[in-house]
Amino acid sequence: MEKRPAILHANCQGAPLAEALRASPEFDASFASRVYLNYARQPIPHAELDACGLFLYQHLGPEWGELASEALLRRLPSGCRSLCIPNMFFRGPWPLWSGAPGFDYRDVLLDHLLDMGLPRRDILHLHLRTPLAAKYDLAARLDETTALERARQAHTPVPYLDYVLDSFRSRSLFHTINHPRAELLAHAASGILCALGLQAPDPARLAALSTDYEEFSLPIHPQAAEFYGLAYADADTRYPVYGKTKTFEDYAAAYVDCRLAGIEDFISYLQVA
């Protein structure tokens, strides 16, 4: 039987999710996966949509124009199955993360101290020693990211947030705020297959799943780890950082040095620092 295209219209989670879905013998025998990056606005060829047998998508609203989920759903051929899939994002272990543009992995406290023009030594001292729970409402920040994620989850019939909330204190489920680890991707893929009524994935193949993001895990502030009761992070924890390992203090020092040098590409800086 000729395989029909299974289109995944998704962000950076699409490729490892496709690999996890292929761990289902039934899915693998029926579909040939095609991943189109939604945030990069990759166009989906008309011929690909016309032949599509399964359309898996992370919800995009009308502001995305012809790439909005509803617009793409209207273009699918008769009989093509579709399913909204998880778009997993969780700021929990990183309450100081900011999505402000211009620098990768923004940290609101480091940016504040840098903008004050303080000496490097003082910036690092204050960043590590300032009582975070007194300066920021850490409980409220966890509640905020949970509420935002529950709203995102409402678009898909595949639940994942309770799994995250039940487990994130005992083990790390994300490399960064939007890069789930293999365990969470496997959980999401199993939920997708269940929602589609397809055979469950082979556990051995899921156990070998790669996310393509293992080279970097965003270090966690030791005070945040203590406040949230994270069993896997403290001041001595070493994190993979593009071929090296760094403690949170090492990583914060690299952040400050990069900003003070006027370098905007922090990812490239970390690869050589």
Secondary structure, DSSP 8 states (H G I E B T S, - for coil): ---EEEEEEESTTHHHHHHHHTTSHHHHHHEEEEEEETTTT----HHHHHT-SEEEE----GGGGGGSHHHHHHTS-TT-EEEE-------TT-TTEE--TTSTTEEHHHHHHHHTT--HHHHHHHHHHS-HHHHS-HHHHHHHHHHHHHHHHTT-S---HHHHHHHTTTS--EEETTEE-HHHHHHHHHHHHHHHT-----HHHHHT---S-TTB-----HHHHHHHT-TT--TT--EEETTEEE-HHHHHHHHHHHHHTT---HHHHHHH-
